Amino acid sequence: MVCPYLKRGFMTAKCTLTGQVVNLKKMPCLKNYEECPIYKAHVTEKIKEVKEEVEKREAKKEEQPQEVPGVSCEDCLYYSRITHICIRLKQRVDDPKRPPCGGKYFRKAEV
């Protein structure tokens, strides 16, 4: 298989990862590009970036808001019951008993 990052021109070949002209006799661009050191470095870097992104998302999930006694989004001025959004934080509220602000911005709604 041909390397997906190889750009062929008239009588030349260019690696789009490095931006340099490639000697196809020395580099494995046309046959087994998985063995190319440039390709390997690029793939391992991409894998590392994806793993870091997954770790960030998992850490963010663990930071779920805790239930605060006496404070509920249902009674707050900034909470929209129709859209389930905190207008102050501009954030969706999945559980009104667990305010995303932790009660920091709680304002009792006058009914």
C-alpha positions in Angstrom: 0.0 0.0 0.0 1.1 3.5 -0.7 1.6 5.9 2.3 -1.4 8.2 2.8 0.9 11.1 3.5 2.8 10.7 0.2 2.1 13.4 -2.4 3.3 12.5 -5.8 4.2 15.1 -8.4 5.9 14.9 -11.8 9.2 13.0 -11.2 9.1 13.8 -7.4 7.4 12.6 -4.3 6.9 14.7 -1.2 6.1 13.7 2.4 3.3 15.9 3.7 4.3 15.2 7.3 7.8 16.6 6.9 7.3 18.8 3.8 10.4 17.3 2.3 11.1 15.6 -1.0 11.4 11.8 -0.5 13.7 9.4 -2.2 11.4 6.5 -3.0 14.3 4.1 -3.4 15.4 4.6 0.2 12.1 5.2 2.0 9.3 2.5 2.2 6.6 4.9 1.0 5.3 2.7 -1.8 5.6 -0.7 -0.3 5.4 -1.0 3.5 4.9 2.5 4.9 4.1 1.2 8.4 7.9 0.7 8.8 8.7 4.3 7.9 10.2 6.1 11.0 8.4 9.4 10.1 5.1 7.6 9.9 5.7 5.7 13.1 6.5 8.8 15.0 3.4 10.6 13.6 1.1 7.7 14.6 2.5 7.3 18.1 2.1 11.1 18.6 -1.5 10.9 17.5 -2.2 7.9 19.8 -0.7 9.8 22.7 -2.9 12.9 21.9 -6.0 10.7 21.8 -5.2 9.0 25.1 -4.6 12.4 26.8 -8.0 13.6 25.4 -9.7 10.5 26.8 -8.1 11.0 30.2 -9.3 14.6 30.3 -12.8 13.6 29.5 -12.8 10.9 32.1 -11.5 13.3 34.7 -14.2 15.8 33.7 -16.9 13.1 34.2 -15.6 12.4 37.7 -16.1 16.1 38.6 -19.9 15.7 38.8 -21.6 18.2 41.0 -22.5 17.1 44.5 -25.9 17.4 46.1 -26.1 20.5 48.3 -28.6 20.4 51.2 -31.3 23.2 50.9 -30.2 24.2 47.4 -32.0 23.0 44.3 -32.0 24.3 40.8 -35.9 24.0 40.8 -36.0 26.9 43.2 -33.3 29.0 41.6 -33.9 32.2 39.6 -31.3 31.3 37.0 -32.8 27.8 36.2 -35.1 27.3 33.2 -37.5 24.4 33.8 -38.4 24.3 30.1 -34.9 23.9 28.7 -33.2 22.5 31.8 -30.4 25.1 31.5 -28.7 27.3 34.1 -28.9 30.7 32.5 -26.1 32.0 34.8 -23.6 29.3 33.8 -25.0 28.7 30.3 -24.9 25.0 31.0 -27.3 22.1 30.8 -28.5 20.7 34.2 -28.9 17.0 34.2 -30.0 16.7 37.8 -31.7 19.8 39.4 -30.9 18.5 42.9 -27.2 18.7 42.1 -26.6 22.3 40.9 -23.5 22.7 38.7 -22.6 25.8 40.6 -22.7 24.0 43.9 -25.1 26.6 45.2 -22.6 29.4 44.7 -24.9 31.5 42.4 -28.2 30.3 44.0 -30.9 33.0 44.1 -34.3 32.1 45.4 -37.0 32.7 42.8 -39.9 34.8 43.9 -43.2 33.2 42.9 
